[in-house]
Amino acid sequence: MALRYHPRMPLIRCAKCGQAYDVPGVIAVRLPNSIATCACGEWLAGSKAALLARLGNPEGIKEIDLQPYKVQRAETPAPAPTVDPHQTPTLGPPRSIRIIARGAHEAVDTIFTIGLHPLWIGRTGCHVELAEAELSIRHCSISMVGSNLVVRDADSHMGTFLDGQQITEAVIADGMHLLRVGSALVSIEPTDQKGVPVEPIRLDVPKPLEEAELVHKITQRTAAQKAAARPVLICIGGPLNGQEFEIPTSGLVVGREGHVRVPDEFLSRRHFEVGPDPDGTVRVRDLGSRNGTYLNTLPAQNTKVQSGDEIRAGVNRFRIEHR
């Protein structure tokens, strides 16, 4: 049977063996509700609904014979060339690419010329840095492979998308393309213009601190914060209501005859003391009073006090603040 070509209809090609078919329009419109298979047995057309319907009604769903519409013979794919991992791939001449990205507080419109070294896009330590776009530290790269520009995802947490398709690695063809990285949209376009040469860029990742060193730094920072603010004892209930007393490093004794003298018969002469430890932590210490000292309703003997805690002794209430 002579082949009839219909150039306006797209070819149907088998993904398994590569065989192509030039199907006339009058046949193509029937494919979605029919069954069509390649010579190799691969299912080429037909919906799942049609396939299920055929199982229940073999005569009701027609199978279209595609053999008369072959346009070329299937070719066996050539085996992939063996790559020597120790051999440096041959690079073509450097190529340039224009990169345009705009964010809330940052914008990039630069032509880069890529040769031996890859161009990195990411949050920090990259040639194109988009710090506010939810990128990974190094999100993806564009490099030369042979004479092609290739974009590669760098195991990013949100993925890399080229023209709407998520990719692990893809060749950048001529023309403008849209690259989505994190929440940023970046347009990329190969160009013949010379640009900024891409040089190696170092990513300085801080060495993780050992646990003991981390605890020491946290302690130092906490002490520094406490040292910067003065601890103050404020009376919020009792005869001295509203009065404030700065707590010196030597401590402050409260009682009928202490540094802070309170006319309260329920207080001992030296009832309790508040003062900072060497690291700046404020503590309340009961001094053997007959009626006891309480911190936030619980008995206090030698207890750490946080800003905002309340101390009760006799009919008096005090609060610790840092100012």
C-alpha positions as CSV (number, residue, x, y, z in Angstrom):
1,M,0.0,0.0,0.0
2,A,1.4,3.4,-1.0
3,L,2.1,5.8,1.8
4,R,0.2,9.0,1.9
5,Y,1.8,11.9,3.9
6,H,-0.1,14.6,5.7
7,P,2.5,17.1,6.7
8,R,0.2,19.2,8.8
9,M,-0.4,16.3,11.3
10,P,2.3,15.6,13.9
11,L,4.1,12.3,13.8
12,I,3.3,9.7,16.4
13,R,6.5,8.1,17.6
14,C,7.0,5.1,19.8
15,A,9.0,5.9,22.9
16,K,10.2,2.3,23.2
17,C,11.6,1.5,19.7
18,G,11.6,4.9,18.0
19,Q,9.2,3.8,15.2
20,A,7.3,6.8,13.8
21,Y,3.8,6.9,12.2
22,D,2.2,9.6,10.0
23,V,-1.5,9.2,10.9
24,P,-4.1,11.0,8.7
25,G,-6.4,13.4,10.5
26,V,-9.5,11.2,9.9
27,I,-7.7,8.4,11.7
28,A,-6.1,10.6,14.5
29,V,-9.5,11.9,15.7
30,R,-10.5,8.3,16.5
31,L,-7.4,7.4,18.5
32,P,-8.6,8.6,21.9
33,N,-11.5,6.2,21.9
34,S,-9.7,3.3,20.2
35,I,-6.7,1.1,20.9
36,A,-3.5,1.6,18.8
37,T,-0.2,-0.2,19.4
38,C,3.2,-0.1,17.8
39,A,4.8,-3.0,15.9
40,C,6.9,-3.7,19.0
41,G,3.8,-4.1,21.2
42,E,4.0,-0.7,22.9
43,W,0.6,1.0,23.6
44,L,0.6,4.3,21.6
45,A,-2.9,5.7,21.9
46,G,-6.2,5.2,23.6
47,S,-7.4,6.2,27.0
48,K,-7.5,4.0,30.1
49,A,-11.3,4.1,29.8
50,A,-11.2,2.6,26.3
51,L,-8.9,-0.1,27.5
52,L,-11.1,-1.0,30.4
53,A,-14.2,-0.9,28.2
54,R,-12.5,-3.3,25.8
55,L,-12.0,-5.8,28.6
56,G,-15.8,-5.9,29.2
57,N,-16.8,-5.5,25.6
58,P,-14.1,-6.8,23.2
59,E,-16.2,-6.0,20.1
60,G,-17.2,-2.5,21.2
61,I,-13.8,-0.9,21.2
62,K,-11.9,-1.0,17.8
63,E,-8.2,-1.4,17.4
64,I,-6.6,0.8,14.8
65,D,-3.9,-0.8,12.6
66,L,-1.0,1.7,12.4
67,Q,1.2,-0.4,10.1
68,P,0.2,1.3,6.8
69,Y,1.3,4.6,8.3
70,K,4.9,3.8,9.0
71,V,7.3,6.5,7.8
72,Q,10.6,5.1,8.8
73,R,12.1,1.9,10.1
74,A,12.7,1.5,13.8
75,E,16.4,1.9,14.6
76,T,18.1,0.2,17.5
77,P,19.5,2.9,19.8
78,A,23.2,3.1,19.7
79,P,24.8,2.0,23.0
80,A,25.8,4.8,25.3
81,P,29.5,5.5,25.0
82,T,31.7,4.4,27.8
83,V,33.0,7.3,29.8
84,D,36.4,7.1,31.5
85,P,35.9,8.7,35.0
86,H,39.6,9.6,35.0
87,Q,39.4,11.4,31.7
88,T,38.7,15.2,31.7
89,P,35.8,15.9,29.3
90,T,36.6,18.1,26.3
91,L,35.1,21.5,26.7
92,G,34.0,23.7,23.9
93,P,34.8,27.4,23.7
94,P,33.3,29.5,26.6
95,R,29.7,30.5,26.1
96,S,27.7,33.5,27.6
97,I,24.3,33.6,29.2
98,R,22.2,36.5,30.3
99,I,20.6,36.1,33.7
100,I,17.8,38.4,34.8
101,A,16.2,38.1,38.3
102,R,14.2,40.6,40.3
103,G,13.2,40.3,44.0
104,A,11.7,42.5,46.7
105,H,15.1,44.0,47.6
106,E,17.5,42.6,45.0
107,A,17.9,42.6,41.2
108,V,20.3,40.9,38.8
109,D,20.7,41.7,35.1
110,T,24.1,40.4,34.1
111,I,25.8,38.5,31.2
112,F,28.2,35.8,32.4
113,T,30.7,34.0,30.3
114,I,31.1,30.4,31.4
115,G,34.1,28.3,30.6
116,L,35.9,25.9,32.9
117,H,34.1,26.8,36.1
118,P,30.3,26.5,36.9
119,L,28.1,29.5,37.6
120,W,26.3,29.1,40.9
121,I,22.9,30.3,41.8
122,G,21.8,30.3,45.5
123,R,21.4,32.1,48.8
124,T,25.0,32.8,49.6
125,G,28.5,32.0,48.3
126,C,27.3,32.1,44.7
127,H,27.7,34.2,41.6
128,V,24.0,35.0,41.6
129,E,22.7,35.4,45.2
130,L,19.0,35.7,46.0
131,A,19.0,35.8,49.7
132,E,15.3,36.4,50.2
133,A,13.9,33.8,47.7
134,E,13.9,30.7,49.9
135,L,16.8,29.1,48.0
136,S,19.2,26.5,49.3
137,I,22.7,27.9,50.1
138,R,23.8,26.6,46.7
139,H,20.7,25.8,44.7
140,C,21.8,25.0,41.2
141,S,24.6,25.6,38.7
142,I,25.1,26.3,35.0
143,S,28.2,24.8,33.5
144,M,29.7,23.8,30.1
145,V,29.4,20.2,29.1
146,G,31.1,19.8,25.7
147,S,29.7,22.8,23.8
148,N,26.4,22.9,25.7
149,L,25.2,25.0,28.6
150,V,23.8,22.6,31.2
151,V,21.8,23.6,34.3
152,R,22.0,21.1,37.2
153,D,20.0,21.1,40.5
154,A,22.3,20.8,43.5
155,D,20.0,18.7,45.7
156,S,18.1,21.8,46.6
157,H,15.3,21.5,49.1
158,M,12.6,23.1,46.8
159,G,13.9,21.8,43.5
160,T,14.9,23.5,40.2
161,F,12.3,24.0,37.4
162,L,13.2,24.9,33.7
163,D,10.3,26.1,31.7
164,G,7.8,24.6,34.2
165,Q,9.4,21.1,34.3
166,Q,11.4,20.0,37.4
167,I,14.8,19.0,36.3
168,T,17.9,17.3,37.8
169,E,20.0,18.2,34.7
170,A,19.0,19.8,31.4
171,V,20.6,21.4,28.3
172,I,19.8,25.1,27.9
173,A,18.8,25.5,24.2
174,D,18.9,28.8,22.3
175,G,16.3,31.4,23.1
176,M,14.9,32.7,26.4
177,H,14.0,30.2,29.2
178,L,12.3,30.6,32.6
179,L,14.2,29.1,35.6
180,R,12.3,28.8,38.9
181,V,14.5,28.4,41.9
182,G,12.9,28.6,45.4
183,S,10.3,31.5,45.1
184,A,12.4,33.3,42.5
185,L,11.7,33.4,38.7
186,V,14.9,33.9,36.7
187,S,15.1,34.4,33.0
188,I,18.1,32.9,31.3
189,E,19.1,33.3,27.6
190,P,22.3,32.2,25.8
191,T,23.9,35.1,24.0
192,D,26.9,35.8,21.8
193,Q,27.9,38.9,23.8
194,K,30.9,38.7,26.1
195,G,30.1,38.9,29.8
196,V,31.7,38.7,33.3
197,P,34.0,35.7,33.3
198,V,32.9,33.0,35.8
199,E,35.7,32.4,38.3
200,P,35.7,29.8,41.1
201,I,33.9,31.1,44.2
202,R,34.5,29.8,47.7
203,L,31.7,28.8,50.0
204,D,32.7,29.4,53.5
205,V,30.7,27.1,55.7
206,P,31.3,27.7,59.4
207,K,32.7,24.7,61.3
208,P,30.1,23.3,63.7
209,L,30.9,24.1,67.3
210,E,31.7,21.4,69.8
211,E,29.0,21.0,72.5
212,A,31.2,22.3,75.3
213,E,32.2,25.3,73.2
214,L,28.6,26.0,72.3
215,V,27.5,25.9,75.9
216,H,30.3,28.2,76.8
217,K,29.3,30.7,74.2
218,I,25.7,30.6,75.2
219,T,26.7,31.1,78.9
220,Q,28.9,34.1,77.9
221,R,26.2,35.7,75.8
222,T,23.6,35.2,78.6
223,A,26.0,36.7,81.2
224,A,26.7,39.6,78.9
225,Q,23.0,40.3,78.4
226,K,22.5,40.2,82.1
227,A,25.5,42.4,82.8
228,A,24.2,45.0,80.4
229,A,20.9,45.2,82.4
230,R,20.9,46.2,86.1
231,P,18.8,43.9,88.4
232,V,16.3,46.0,90.4
233,L,14.1,44.9,93.4
234,I,10.7,46.6,93.2
235,C,8.2,46.6,96.1
236,I,4.7,45.9,94.7
237,G,2.9,45.3,98.0
238,G,3.4,46.4,101.6
239,P,4.6,49.5,103.5
240,L,7.3,50.2,100.8
241,N,4.9,49.8,97.8
242,G,6.3,51.5,94.7
243,Q,9.9,51.9,95.9
244,E,12.7,50.5,93.9
245,F,16.2,49.3,95.0
246,E,19.1,48.5,92.7
247,I,20.7,45.2,93.6
248,P,24.5,45.6,93.9
249,T,27.0,42.8,93.2
250,S,27.4,42.3,96.9
251,G,23.7,41.6,97.4
252,L,20.8,43.3,99.1
253,V,19.4,42.2,102.5
254,V,15.7,42.8,103.2
255,G,14.3,42.8,106.7
256,R,13.4,45.0,109.7
257,E,17.1,45.9,109.9
258,G,18.6,45.1,106.5
259,H,19.7,47.2,103.6
260,V,16.0,47.5,102.7
261,R,14.3,48.2,106.1
262,V,10.6,47.3,106.1
263,P,8.4,48.1,109.1
264,D,6.7,44.7,109.2
265,E,6.4,42.7,112.4
266,F,6.1,39.5,110.3
267,L,9.6,40.0,108.9
268,S,12.8,38.8,110.7
269,R,15.6,41.3,111.3
270,R,17.5,39.9,108.4
271,H,14.8,38.1,106.4
272,F,16.1,37.3,102.9
273,E,18.9,38.4,100.5
274,V,18.9,38.9,96.8
275,G,22.1,39.1,94.8
276,P,23.8,38.1,91.6
277,D,26.1,35.1,91.2
278,P,29.4,35.6,89.4
279,D,27.7,34.7,86.0
280,G,25.1,37.4,86.6
281,T,22.3,35.0,87.7
282,V,20.2,36.6,90.4
283,R,19.3,34.4,93.4
284,V,17.0,34.9,96.4
285,R,18.3,33.3,99.7
286,D,16.2,32.9,102.9
287,L,18.4,34.0,105.9
288,G,16.7,31.7,108.4
289,S,13.6,33.8,108.8
290,R,10.8,32.6,111.1
291,N,8.0,33.0,108.6
292,G,9.9,31.9,105.4
293,T,10.5,33.4,102.0
294,Y,8.5,32.5,98.9
295,L,9.2,32.8,95.2
296,N,6.1,32.6,93.1
297,T,4.2,30.9,96.0
298,L,6.9,28.2,96.5
299,P,9.4,28.2,99.4
300,A,12.8,29.7,98.4
301,Q,16.0,28.7,100.1
302,N,18.7,29.5,97.5
303,T,16.7,29.9,94.3
304,K,17.4,31.4,90.9
305,V,15.2,34.4,90.1
306,Q,14.1,35.4,86.6
307,S,13.0,38.8,85.5
308,G,9.3,39.2,86.4
309,D,9.4,36.7,89.3
310,E,7.7,37.7,92.6
311,I,9.1,37.3,96.0
312,R,6.8,37.3,99.1
313,A,7.9,37.8,102.7
314,G,5.5,38.7,105.5
315,V,2.9,41.0,104.1
316,N,5.3,42.3,101.4
317,R,5.6,41.4,97.8
318,F,8.6,42.2,95.6
319,R,9.4,41.8,91.9
320,I,12.7,41.4,90.2
321,E,13.3,43.3,86.9
322,H,16.4,44.0,84.7
323,R,16.7,47.6,83.4
